Amino acid sequence: MKIICFFIGLCQVSLMLAQHKIDSICVFNAEDQSIYNAIAYNHQQVFIQNANGGFVFSNTTDSVEVFAPNFHSTSFLLHKNAQLQLEQKVQLNPISLTQKNLLDSIISQTRLRGFSAKTYERTKIIPNNSTTPSFDLRKSSRLNVFKNSTTVEIEEIDLNGFEKVNQKMLSREVLSFNMFKAYLEVFSQQVFSPIGNKRYKGYDFFQVVSKPNFVVFYFKSSQKISDWEGYVIIDLQHHSISDVVLLNRSSYKAWTRVQFDREKKWPVSQNLKISGGEGGQKLSFFGGGLNFGLIQSRLSDSSEYAQLNFYRLYTSQLELPNSQNMKLVNTYYRAKKAFLDETNWQSLANLFLSQPPNQPLALNQYIENQNLNGRIRRINAFEQGFLPIEFLDVDLTRLIKVNNYEGFRLGLGLQTNQQFSDWFRLGAYSAYGTKDTSFKYGFSGGLNLNKPTNTWFNLHYENDIKEVGTNAYLTDQRVYSIFEPRLVNITYFYQYEKLGLSLQHNFTPQLLSELRLEKTDIDQTRSYSFRTSDGIFENYSLSTAKLSLRWMPNSKNIALDNRIYLAQENSPSISAQVEQSFANLLEGDFNFTKVSAKASLNQRYVNGQQTEFTLEGNIGFGDIPITHVFHAFPNSPNKENIINRFSVAGVKSFETMYFNEFFNTRQATLHVKHRFNKFKFSNLSQPQLVLISRHAIGGFSEIEQHQLVNFNTLNELYNEAGFELNNILYGFGLSFAYRYGAYHLPVFEDNLSFKFTFYLKL
């Protein structure tokens, strides 16, 4: 029988003994290693460790018992201050059905159904090195929680040293307001909530203490990939939750405590502390390469570590009636200037909240020397594919591209930003192809009719080329990637000259819409003619109207200066689009209709893995030329052997389907990706295995209308399976895919795809 000795030593000598307190007593094991997941109690109350592993007791207490997981609890007389010895390790027994029913009943009664409060919160990030000042952010808000909706109206905000607030400062979720949701946001990391509706999927629960006045449940992640654990403390006298403690000491160290009002059953305060751990995961408030607001870099360099301290206080709590109508904006910022009333903060009975920010001169100088305002603005813009230079944004997606028709496409795109004007915008671009030796260009302008609904009236003109068979949704969010892999191997384009008007409007922050009217003149880049009852057309004109909708019911949005921004797009998302071409209107040549719909769902599992589903359907009828039919996003170059086809894998493309192999006037596609957890070989190399299954089926109406061009149609089911091993090193990985089923090719090698992938997260 192995005996494990624990002793309790004084971490600090308290100056408050005369006031009947013994301050910050820490717990160690026999190897002098600190114990951070212990809990102490007596017959009256529970004592919780702080973030440093210390207990604070009152010396009026005769004795306490100390519990650590997998060890018997042991009594300790405070006034004797001796070595504490625990008995041998024991296996914890999962909670019984009776205990589970008690926990479920308490959580159900405590769950917030209609609740409003005034909140004060402060976030400080204190770096280890002395060259970087502390990050210090304070906010006061009005919180409304109703069923599954949470809205936060930020009334005052102050980021010490900064004159202007941007959406990044508002959208960063340090700690979720509502602990009863399935997932918590802990510094933008999703964690299963121990009191959420998926608690038993994420954690194993154990009853470790049962007294007449309280019950303590210990929980630990049921998955090896997660190291979260903690306690739920139940007050039996008021039949409510008293405290929730959540701990993690792996890639980073986190300590969270949420305290509840035991009688009214609503939160009183939230506390979070994060510091560097084993590394491998970057934790930064702003992202990019800023040391300001950086807690931990991906590499284990302790000199770059910092400690985050966060505290949120709830005051002026009110119960909302069940009929309360909730706003659809998740976060709303009302104050137009980043000024706080210091008098209100000084009156708060909390030293961390009421203490004024320090070192203002040093911080102001640091912000100026490091040009933090400009760098933060560039980080925000770069995530969307822009590089801001004063009042202009450079469109990074237009700088350089490669394809088989243009060769190298060298270009420059500029558009005005909010420093130029909040009410109107101007944009222009130009590009030159080294292979086709021709210039392409475009101009655009927009007028903001209503900021809260993001209503814009736009005018645009383009003279450019476009891939045959593409079908883009107007309301799809702009996606920026350093590489656009499919472009490299595209060979079939058409030339167009387009003039159009559009109206963008958000019916709600979750429901986006755009209506676009366009007149387009189209020329072919290769031999093609389209036969209709009116004759044979090689070049033609289209007059079209297009309406697009996008619904993101679980998206997180913020409102800043009367404008709403998408802060985080959460699953699911649904897009729909209808396009109508009119003959004899503005010299249009054809009548046709196209209808498209797409749904994306990301299913998260308790073990940390994810499965992504993307289902899309397209149908067109009428006189549709080949330029406007559908393809399934093929991404295999038309070359003979697998080595010559080596290129970059796409995000939503069929890697074994050859370019221009299939076109359809009706088609359906399904993409399924299952992401396993990362393999952590080192902080630098963390490969992730992704299993992929893709399927497509379609058909073509009036195929004989299309002359001088050969293609197949997907009358039977096209199948492709494969896998990716991403982020092997510096964002690079490998992709393999295999074509099987009805369109399996006679030569085995022709069914294979071998490519590399690139995913870079700054």
N, C-alpha and C positions, 0 to 999 in steps of 0.2 A: 504494500500500500504506500503510494507516494504521497508524502505530506508537502504541501505548498504553503510557504509562510508569506504572509502579508504583514507589513507593518505600516502604521500611520505615523508620519512625521510632520512637524510644523514646517510649512512652506515659507511663512512669514511670521515675524513676531508681532502680534497685534498690539496696537496702542489703545485698544478699546476694551481691555479686560475689566477695567473699572466700570464699564457700562454693560457688563454681564454678557460679553460676546467672546467667543474664541474664533479667530478669523483665519480663513483659508487653510484648512488642514487637507493635505494631499494624500493620495494613496499610491503605494508602490508595491511591486512584487519582490520576490527574493533576490532578483537580479538587478534591483534598483531601477526597474523600468516602471514608468508611470502607468497607472490604470485610469482610463478615461471613461469607461462605461459602467462604473459602479453607481450604486444608489444607497442612501442611508435613511433610516426611519426609526421611529419609536411608536408607541401606542397612540400618539396624538397627531403626528405630522410626518411628511416626507421631506427629506433634504436632497437637493439636486446639485450635482457638481457644476461648477462653472466651466467656461471654455478651457481653462488651464488645468482642469482636473481637481480643483480645490472644493472643499466643503466649508460652509459657514454655519456654525452651530451656536446655540445659546447655552451658556453654562448653567442655566436653570434646568436643563435637561439632565436627568439622572444617567441615562445610558441611551445608546443607539445601536441599531443593528446595521451592518454593512453587507450589501449583496453585490456580487459581481457574477456575470453569466458563467454557468457551468461550475460554480462553487457554492457550497453551503453558506448561508448567511451566518454571520458571527457577531455576537454582542460585544460592545465596546463601552467601557466606562470612560467618559471624557476626562474626568478629573484625575484619572490615573495615568493617562498618556504613556502607554506601554506598547510593546510590539504586538501587532495583531496577527494571529495565526488562524488561517482558514483550513477547514478540513479538506479532504481529497475532492477532486473534480467529480461532479455528478452530471448525469445526462438530464437535461431539462425535458419535462413532459409537455407536449402541446396542450393547449387549453381544452378543457372538456366541453361538451355540448352546453352544459349549464353556464359555464364561464363565458363561452362564446355568445350565448343569448344575452347575458348581462351586458357584455361589451357592445353588442349590436343595439340593444335597447338604449343604452346611455348615449351612444353616438347619434342614434335616430332622434332622440329628444333634444340633443344639443345642437344638431345641424341647423345652420342659419337658414331661415325661410324668408324673412323679411326684416332687413337690418340696415340701419344707417348710422354713421359715426363720423366725427371729425378726427382726422389722423394727423399726427406729426411724426416725421421720420427723418433720420439722418444717416448718411453713408460716409464713412471715412476710410480711406485706403492709405495706410502709413507704410512707406517703403523701408526696407532694411538699410539702404544706402542713404547717405545724407545729402546727396547731390540732387535728388528728386524731391520736390515738395509733396506734402500730403494732398490727396484728393479729398474734397469736402463738399458734399451735396446735401442740402436741406430742402424738404418739401412739406407743405401743409395741404391737406386734401379733404374733400368730402366724399366719403365712401358709401355706396349703395350696393347691397347684396340682396338679390331676390331670386330664389330657386337656383337656377344654373347661370344666372346673369350677374356680372360684376361690372360696375362702372365706377370710375375714379375721376372726380373733377378736381384737378390740381389748381388750388387757389393761389398759392404763393410758392415760389421756387427760388433758390439761390445756390449757384455754383460758385464758390468763393474764387474771386479773381477774374471771372468771365462776365462780359457785359451782355451777351446774348445767349439765349437758350435755343438749342436745335432739337429735332425730333429724337436723335440718339440719346440725349440726356433724359428724355421722357419715356422712351420705349424700353429701356433696359429694366428688366424685371429682377430686382434684387431678391425679393421673397414674396410669394403669393399672398394676397390678402385673404383669400378663401381657402382654408386648410381642408375643407370637406370635398373638394374636387378630386377626381381620380388621380391627377398628377399635380405636383407642386413645381413651381419655378424657384429654384435655388440658384441665384446668379445666372439665370437663363439656362440652367441645366434641369431637365425634366426628371423628377423623382416621384416614385409612388408615394402617395400620402398614406400614412398609417391610420388615418380616420376617414379616408375616401372610400368610394364604393368598390374599389379594386384592391382593398387592403390585403385580403387573403390570397390574392394572386401574387402580390409583391412580397409579402412577409409571412413568416411563421410566428405565431403568437404563443406566449407562455405566461401563465399567471405565477408571479414570483412572490407576491406579498398579499395577504388578505387579513385585514383588520376590521373591527366594527365600523370605523369611520371612513376607511378608504381601501381601495384595491389597486395594486400596481401590476400592469401587464408589460412584460418585456417583449419586444419584437425584433426580429433579425431577418435580413433579406433572404428569401428562399432561393436566390440565384447566386452562383459563384461570381458572376461578373459584377455584382453590386455589393458594396461593403456597408450599406446603410443599416443602422440599428438604432434602438432607443427605447423610450418608455411612454406609455399612456397611463396617466394617473387619474383614477376615478374617485370622486367625492360621493360616498354613499349617502351622506346626510342630505345632500341637495340633489342627488341623482343626476350628476353632471360631470363633465370633464374638468379637471383642475389644471393639468399641465400636459403638454406633449413635448417630448425631447427627442431630437433627431440628430444622429452622429454619423460622421464618416471620417476615416483616417486612412485613405489609400492614395490615389493620385493627387488629391488635395485634402486638407483637413477642414472639416466643417462641424460647427456646433450650433444647433438651433433650439430655441425654447419658445413655446407659445403658452401664455397664461390666459385663463378664462375667468370671467366672473362666475363664481359657482352658483349664485342665486339666479342671475338673469341669463346665464349661459351664453354670453357673447364674449368675444376676445377682449382682453385688457391690454396686452402688449405682445410684441414679437421681438426676438433677439436673435441675431445671426453673427457668427464670427467665422471667417475663412482665412486660412493661411496656406502656404506652400506645403506640398507633400512630396510624393515620389516623382512628380513631373509627368510628362507625356500628354498633358492637356493644358492648353493655353487658357488662362483666365484674365480677361482684360475688359475694362469698362467700355473703352472706345474701339478696341481692336487695332488692326494695322500695326505699325512699328513704334507706337508711342510707349514710353516708359511711364508716363503720367497715367495713373489709373490701372497699372499693370499689377496683378497679384502674383501670377506665376507664368513663366514662359514654358514653352513645350519642353525644352531641354532643362535638365536638372541643374540649373545654375542658381545656387542659393543667394547670390548677390542680387539677383533680380526679383527675389521674393518680397512680398509685402503682406500686410495683414489688413483684412477688411473687417470693420466693425459697423454693424447696422442695428438700429433700434427703431421700433415703430410703436407709438403710444396712441391708444384709442380713447377719445373723450366724447362727451355729449352724445352718448349712444341713444338711438331711438328705434322703436320697433315699427316697421313699415306694414301697412295693411296689405292683405293679399291682393287687392285690386290695384296696387301701385303699378303704374306704367313705367317701365325702365327705358332709359335711353339706349340706343343701339351702339353708341360709341363706347368702346371699352375704356379708353383713357381720354379725358378732356382737360385741356389746359386753358384756364380762364385768364390768369394774370398776363398782361401784355408786356410787363417789364419784370426782370428778375430781381425784384426787391422784396425783402421780408420786413415785417414789423418786429424789430428786435425785442420790443416790450413784451409781446405775446410769448416769445420763446424764453425770455428770462423768467417768466412766471411759471414755467413748467417745472414740476417737482422731480426733475431728473437731470443730473449733472451732465450726462453725455449730450442731452438735447439742448440744455440751456447755456452751455459753455460757448462763448462766441468763437468764431473761427480765428485761428492764430496765423502768424507770419504773413499778413496780407502784402507787405511790401516785397518780401522775398518771392512770394507766389506771383504777384503781378509782374515782377521782373522776369521770372522764369517763363511765364506765358508769353511775354513779349519777345524774349530772346529765342525761344523755341518755336515761335509763331504757331502756338497751339490752336488758336482760332482757325487759322487757315488750314492747318493739317487735319483737324477734326472735320472741317467742311470737305476736304478732299477725300478723306476716308469714307464719309457718307456717300459722296458722289461716285467714288470709284466702285463701290459695291453695286451701283447701277450701271456701270460702264462709262462713266464720265470723268473728265479731269477738269476741275474748275480753274479758270485763270481770270481773276477779277470778276467781271460781270458776264463772262462767256464760259460755257462748258464745251470742252472738246469731246466729241463722240469717239470713244476708243474702239468701238466696233467697226469704224470705217477707215481706220488707219492703213491696214494691210490685210488682204485676203488673197487666196490662191484658188484658182479653178482651171479646168482644162480649156475653157473657152477664152477667158481673158488673160490667162497666165497669172502674173502678179497684178493684183488690183490695188493700186496705191491711191489713197484718198484722204480727205480731210472733211470732217463735219463739225459745225459749230452751231450752238444755240444759246440764246440768252438765258440767264437764270434769275432768281429772285432778287439778286443784288441790282439787276438792271430794272426789273419791274415785277410787281406782284400781279399786275392786271393784264399784261400782254407779253407775248414772247415772239421771237423771230428766230428762224433757223435756216441753214443752207448747207449743202454738201456738194462735193465734186470728187470724181474718181477717174482714174486712167488705167486702162488695161494694156499691159506690155505686149500681149499677144494679138489682141484684136485692134490695137492702136487707136482706140476711140475714147472720148471723154463721156462721162455720165454726170448728171447734176440734178439738183432739186432745190426747191425753196419752200418755206412754210411760214405761216404766221398764225397766231391764236389770240383770242380775246377772252379773258376770264369773266363770265357773266355772273357767277355766284361761287364764292370761295367755299362755304360749308358743304355744298353738294358737288364741288369740283366740276362745275359746268363750264366747258370751253367751246367756243365756236372757232373752227379752224378752216384755213384755206391752204391748199398745197398743190404744188406742181412738181412733176418728176419726168425726167427723160433718162431711161435706164434699161437694164435687162432683168429678167426674172426667170427662175427655173420653171419649166413646164410641169404642170400637175400639182403645184403646191397649193395648200389651202390653210391660210393663217387666220386665226381668230383675232379680231380687232381688239378685244378686251383682254387678251392674254397679257399677263404682266411681262414687262421687259426683262429678258434673261440675258445676262452678259457672261460670256466665257472667253478666256484668252484664246482658246482654239475653238473654231467652229468646224468640226471634223467633216461633216458632209460636203461642205463647199469645195473641198480639195478635189474631189473626183467627179463633180457634176459636169456634164457635157452638153445637156440639152436646155437651151435658154430661148426666150423670145424677147424681142425688143419692144418697148412700149413708150408712149408719150401720154402722160396722164394729167388731168386737171380735176380737182375735186374740192368738195366742201364736207365738213363733218361736224357733228355735235356730240360732245362727250358729257355724260351726266351720271352721277351716282344717286340712284333712288334712295339707297341707304348706304352706309359705309361698306356693307357686305354685298350689295347688289350694284354692279357696274354696268353701264350701257354705252354704246356708241352707234350713231346713225351716220352713214357715209354715202354721199352721192358723187359719182365719178363719170367722167367722159374719157375713154381710153382708146388710143389708136395703136394697133398692134401690127408689127412686121415680123416675119419669120427669119430665123438665122440658118435654117436648112430647108430642104425641099419638103413642102407640105401644102396640101390643099384640102379644103373642107367643102363638101357638096351638100347643098340644101335645095329645097324646092324653088328657091330664088336664084340658084346658080352655083357656080364654083368660086370659092374665095381662097386666095392665098394670104392676103392682108385684109384686115377688117377693123371696124370700129364697134365699141361696146358702150352702151349707156346703162349704168348699173346703179342700183340702190342696195345697200347692205346694212342689216341691223344685227348687232351682236350684243349678247348678255353674258355676264359672268357672276355666279353666285358663290360666295365663300362664307357660309353661315358661322364658322368658328374662327374667323380671322380676328386678329387683334389690331385695332386701329387707334391712332392718336389724333387729337385735334390741336393744332398750334396756329395761333394768329388767324383764327377763323378758317383754317384749311385743314382737311382731314388727310392723314397719311396712313398707308398700310404699313404697320410695324412688323407683323408676322402673319403669314398665310398658313393657316392650319387646315388639316384635312377635315372634310372633303371639299372639293371644288368642282363646280359644274359650269360648263360653257355651252352656249347655243348660238347658232348663227344662221341667218337666212339671207340669200343674195338673189336679186331679181334683175335680169337683163331685159331691156325693152327695145324691141325693133321699132324703127321709124320715129324714135324719140331722140332728138339731137343727133340725127344721122346714125343711130345705132342699127346694126345689121341683123342681130339675132335676138330671139326670145328664148330664154331659158331660166330655170330656177334651180338653186342649189340650197340644200338644207344640211346642216352639220350639228352634231352634239357630241360632247365629250365629258366624261366624269372621271375624276381621279380620287383614289382613296388610299390612305396610308394607315395600315393596321399595325399597331405597336403591340408587342407581346411582353409578358412579365419578365422573360429572360433577357430582355434588351434587344431582341431581334425585331426586324420590321419586314412587312410585306407590302409592296406598292402595287396597286391595280390601276391601270388606265384603259378605259373602254371608250372607243370612239366609233361613231357611225356617220356615214356620208351618203347622200343620194342626190342625184341631179337628173332633171328631165327637161326635154326641149332640145333645141339646136345648140349643143355645147361643143365648141371647138376643143381640140386636144390641149390647148394651152390652159383650159379651165376645168379639165376633168381631174380625177384624184389619183395620186399614187400613195403607196404605203410607206414612204420614206425609206427607199432602198439605200444601202451604203456599201455595196461591194463593187469595186472597180471592174470594168469589163476587160480583164486580163486573164491569161491562161493558167498560171500556176499560183499557188498560195503565197509564195514569197513576193511575187510582183503585186499581189493584192494587199500587202501589209500597209496599213495606214492607221488612222485614228478612229476608234469606235465612237459612235454617237450616243446620245442620251435616250432618244426615242426613235430608233431606226432599226430596220431589219439588216443585220450585218451580212447575211448570206444571199440577200436579194440583189441582183445586179441592176445597175442604173438602166432605166428605160425598158426594163424587162416586162413590167406589168403596168397597165393603166386601167381605170375603172370609172364607170359613171355611178356605181353604187358599191360601197364596201364597208366592212366592219373590221376593226382591229382590236386586239387585246394584248396588252403588255403586262407581264407579271414579273416583279423583281423581289427576291427574298434576300435581305441583307443579314448576314450573320454578324456577331460581335467581332470587334477588331482583335487581331492577334498581336499582343504587345511584345515584340522582340526587343525593342528598345524605345526610348522616348522619340527617336527619329524615325524608326521604321515600325509602323503599325498597320500591316496589311488587313484588308477586309474582303472576305469572300462574298460574292453576290451571285446567286443562281438566277437564271433568266429563262423565261418561256414566252415566246411571241407567236401570235396566230393572226391570220388575215384571210378573209373571204370576200368575194365581190362578184361583179358582173359588168357587162357593157351592153348598152342599148344602141342600136343603129351603128354598129362598128364599121359598116361599109361606107359611111359618110366620110371617113378619114382616109385620105389617099396619099400615096408616096411615103408612107411611114409604116413600119411593122412593129407590132407589140403583141403581147399576150394579155389575157385577162384572168382574174382569179375566180374562175367558176367553181373551183374546189378549194378545200381548206389548205392554206399554206402554213407550214409549221417550222419553227426554229427554236432550238434549245441551246443553251450555252452557259458560260459563267465568266465572271470578271474577278480578278484579284487586284484590287485597287490599292493605291497609296503604298506601294512596296517601298518606294524611296522618293522623297521630294515631290509627292503628288503623282508620280508615274506608276502605272500598273499594266496589266495584260488582260486581253479579252480573247475568248475562244467561243465559237458558235458552230452549230451543225444544222444543216437543212435536212428535214426528213418528211415522209408522208407523200402526198400526191405529186408534189413538184420536186421530188428527189431526182437528182441528175445522174446519168449513167456513170460518169467518171467520178470516183469517190472524192478526189481532191477538190472537185468543183463545188462540193457541198460544204466545204470547210471555210471558216474565217478565222484568221489569227491577226490580232491588231493590238495596239497599245492604247491605254486610257490615260487621261490626265484630269485630275480633280485637285484644284488648289484652293485652300481656304486660308485667307489672310488672318 
